[in-house]
C-alpha cells in the first residue's frame, strides 16, 4: 500500500462541455464521496495521476488529496476509473474517502509463484480460476498483492483462498473454499480424433471444381 499526495482543485462548473475542455487542458474531472460527507466535484492533473499510479503498479494506492489553496486534505482510494476506449486516456475518476483508523474491504490481486510440477514434468495444464480476493484491513495494511506458491501442485491438485498466507493485520473477507488454481490433464488426442482432423483438412484443401455449361465448353474448344 502506498500513501501518495496529489493536489486537487474544486470543480466549480460541471457538464459535458466543461469536462471536455478540462480534458483538452490535461486535467481529469473527478468526484470525492463517502465517509458520511457530501460529494465534492474536483479536478486534477492527468499526468501526475498516471505517474503516481505507475509507481504503485495500480495496486490499491491510497492518495492524500490536498485541496489547493487550503489546509484541507482527505485520504481516498480510487473506486472507479473511466478510460476512453479510443484514446485510452483517463477521462473521469471516482475517489472514495477512507478513514485511516477504520478497516475497509477491498479486492486484492493474486500472484502465482513458481512453476507447478504437474505442468513442468507431468504435461498438465494450469487453470487460474480466481485472480483476486476480498480482504479486510486498515488502509495502511492493504497489500500490493496476495502471493500463492503453486510449485508443489501435481495433476488433480488445487489450491483455495484459505491456502493463501495473509500478511499481519489482513483477514480474508471472501469464501475460503473458493478455488484459486488447479492442475488438470492436458488434452490427449485420440486416434479417432486425429483421423477426423485429417479428413477435414483434406476437404478444405481440395480445390473447388466448377462445372461448365455446354456453351462454355464449345467456347473453350474454339
Phi, psi and omega per residue, in radians:
X1 nan 2.409 3.113
X2 -2.125 2.507 3.099
X3 -1.999 1.894 -3.009
X4 -2.186 2.510 -3.097
X5 -1.667 2.347 3.080
X6 -2.450 2.317 -3.123
X7 -1.446 2.349 3.129
X8 -2.210 2.775 3.094
X9 -2.122 2.514 3.072
X10 -1.187 2.398 -3.131
X11 -1.694 1.841 -3.070
X12 -1.286 -0.717 -3.122
X13 -1.885 2.565 3.123
X14 -2.271 3.050 -3.136
X15 2.096 2.837 -3.069
X16 -1.040 -0.792 -3.098
X17 -1.137 -0.738 3.118
X18 -1.106 -0.807 -3.120
X19 -1.130 -0.628 3.105
X20 -1.125 -0.703 3.129
X21 -1.161 -0.675 3.108
X22 -1.078 -0.768 -3.128
X23 -1.120 -0.655 3.104
X24 -1.134 -0.429 3.136
X25 -1.599 0.111 3.114
X26 1.482 0.295 3.138
X27 -1.900 2.778 3.126
X28 -2.107 2.144 3.036
X29 -1.257 2.505 -3.094
X30 -2.662 2.972 3.034
X31 -2.347 2.685 3.057
X32 -2.174 2.255 -3.126
X33 -2.540 3.060 3.099
X34 1.740 3.133 3.135
X35 1.049 0.489 3.082
X36 1.279 0.263 -3.135
X37 -1.998 2.920 -3.110
X38 -1.204 2.722 3.062
X39 -1.352 2.316 -3.106
X40 -2.093 2.289 3.082
X41 -1.497 2.243 -3.115
X42 -2.338 3.042 3.022
X43 -2.468 2.616 -3.112
X44 -2.578 2.857 -3.107
X45 -1.300 2.193 -3.088
X46 -1.120 -0.791 -3.090
X47 -1.053 -0.742 3.137
X48 -1.114 -0.753 3.132
X49 -1.058 -0.823 -3.113
X50 -1.096 -0.738 -3.133
X51 -1.091 -0.726 3.133
X52 -1.175 -0.688 3.133
X53 -1.174 -0.660 3.107
X54 -1.158 -0.574 -3.138
X55 -1.124 -0.454 -3.138
X56 -1.928 0.127 -3.108
X57 1.009 0.427 3.057
X58 1.295 0.201 -3.062
X59 -1.560 1.578 3.016
X60 0.809 0.895 3.111
X61 -1.226 2.529 3.024
X62 -1.818 2.072 -3.123
X63 -1.675 2.570 2.953
X64 -1.807 1.800 -3.115
X65 -1.454 2.023 3.129
X66 -1.836 2.123 -3.136
X67 -1.332 2.060 -3.065
X68 -0.977 2.391 3.090
X69 1.387 0.099 3.121
X70 -2.365 3.068 3.050
X71 -1.775 0.283 -3.115
X72 -1.496 2.425 3.086
X73 -2.650 2.669 -3.138
X74 -2.510 2.440 3.002
X75 -1.400 2.449 -3.125
X76 -2.701 2.699 3.057
X77 -2.092 2.721 3.107
X78 -1.333 2.098 3.087
X79 -1.620 -0.633 3.133
X80 -2.611 2.392 -3.138
X81 -2.285 2.061 -3.115
X82 -1.706 2.336 -3.118
X83 -2.147 2.357 3.104
X84 -1.139 2.218 -3.071
X85 -1.147 -0.364 -3.113
X86 -1.689 -0.974 -3.088
X87 -1.418 -0.327 -3.106
X88 1.146 0.345 3.088
X89 -1.502 2.554 3.026
X90 -1.220 2.202 -3.070
X91 -2.006 -0.245 3.095
X92 -2.892 2.560 3.129
X93 -2.340 2.364 2.987
X94 -1.830 2.088 3.082
X95 -1.782 2.386 3.069
X96 -1.877 2.122 3.103
X97 -1.102 2.480 3.068
X98 -2.277 2.574 3.078
X99 -1.794 2.166 -2.997
X100 -1.159 -0.273 3.136
X101 -1.838 0.211 3.103
X102 -2.136 2.364 3.139
X103 -1.219 2.633 3.088
X104 -2.353 2.888 3.096
X105 -1.958 2.277 -3.120
X106 -2.603 2.773 3.112
X107 -1.549 2.377 -3.137
X108 -2.178 2.366 -3.128
X109 -1.159 2.484 3.105
X110 -1.792 2.299 3.093
X111 -2.008 2.313 3.136
X112 -1.595 2.368 3.137
X113 -1.954 2.498 3.061
X114 1.408 3.067 3.088
X115 -2.056 2.157 -3.066
X116 -1.098 2.423 3.088
X117 -1.019 -0.683 -3.114
X118 -1.084 -0.441 3.106
X119 -1.598 -0.747 -3.037
X120 -1.201 -0.745 -3.028
X121 -2.126 -0.211 -3.061
X122 -1.928 -0.020 3.105
X123 1.299 0.347 -3.133
X124 -1.452 3.074 -3.131
X125 -2.134 2.307 3.131
X126 -1.554 2.284 3.110
X127 -2.034 1.916 -3.125
X128 -1.528 1.653 -2.976
X129 -1.425 -0.902 -3.082
X130 -1.986 2.091 -3.006
X131 -1.820 -0.055 3.053
X132 -2.676 2.798 -3.109
X133 -2.386 2.572 3.074
X134 -1.451 2.246 3.108
X135 -2.235 2.838 3.095
X136 -2.160 2.301 -3.132
X137 -3.009 3.040 3.021
X138 -1.269 2.671 -3.115
X139 -0.937 -0.613 -3.109
X140 -1.445 0.081 3.111
X141 -1.923 0.013 -3.094
X142 -1.129 2.091 -3.136
X143 -1.316 2.623 3.094
X144 -1.143 -0.582 3.124
X145 -2.845 2.796 3.050
X146 -1.842 2.226 -3.059
X147 -1.777 2.457 3.137
X148 -2.410 2.091 -3.111
X149 -1.462 2.141 -3.110
X150 -1.880 0.129 -3.015
X151 -0.970 -0.659 -3.030
X152 -1.494 -0.016 -3.073
X153 -1.297 2.290 3.033
X154 -1.898 3.049 3.117
X155 -1.028 2.275 -3.121
X156 1.695 -0.213 3.141
X157 -1.519 2.788 3.036
X158 -2.663 2.839 3.079
X159 -2.218 2.534 -3.119
X160 -1.964 3.016 3.140
X161 -1.005 -0.597 -3.114
X162 -1.152 -0.221 3.122
X163 -1.528 -0.086 3.117
X164 -1.411 2.254 3.092
X165 -1.448 1.950 -3.071
X166 -1.485 2.545 3.098
X167 -1.141 2.827 3.113
X168 -1.054 2.364 3.113
X169 1.491 0.036 -3.133
X170 -2.047 2.277 3.110
X171 -2.138 2.656 -3.121
X172 -1.349 2.275 3.109
X173 -2.086 0.888 -3.023
X174 -2.652 3.050 3.103
X175 -1.235 1.979 -3.085
X176 -1.126 -0.366 -3.111
X177 -1.647 0.125 3.108
X178 -1.191 2.225 -3.106
X179 -1.253 2.276 3.107
X180 -1.652 -0.853 -3.080
X181 -2.578 2.579 3.100
X182 -2.491 2.772 3.113
X183 -2.067 2.150 -3.130
X184 -2.112 2.922 3.112
X185 -1.147 2.508 3.038
X186 -1.251 2.793 -3.126
X187 -1.214 2.183 3.130
X188 -1.841 2.077 -3.110
X189 -1.372 2.171 3.122
X190 -1.427 2.868 -3.141
X191 -1.080 -0.675 -3.134
X192 -1.146 -0.702 3.121
X193 -1.138 -0.659 3.139
X194 -1.129 -0.742 3.127
X195 -1.129 -0.689 -3.138
X196 -1.121 -0.722 3.141
X197 -1.153 -0.638 3.118
X198 -1.139 -0.701 3.129
X199 -1.119 -0.754 3.129
X200 -1.100 -0.716 -3.140
X201 -1.111 -0.682 3.140
X202 -1.149 -0.700 3.129
X203 -1.116 -0.695 -3.137
X204 -1.190 -0.652 -3.075
X205 -1.325 -0.371 -3.079
X206 -1.170 2.221 -3.105
X207 -1.180 2.632 -3.133
X208 -1.437 2.264 3.130
X209 -1.798 2.179 -3.131
X210 -1.835 2.080 -3.133
X211 -1.258 2.385 3.124
X212 -1.755 2.556 3.111
X213 -1.352 3.043 -3.083
X214 -1.052 -0.734 -3.127
X215 -1.112 -0.675 -3.135
X216 -1.155 -0.665 -3.129
X217 -1.139 -0.718 3.133
X218 -1.125 -0.702 3.098
X219 -1.093 -0.661 -3.116
X220 -1.180 -0.668 -3.123
X221 -1.149 -0.629 3.133
X222 -1.192 nan nan
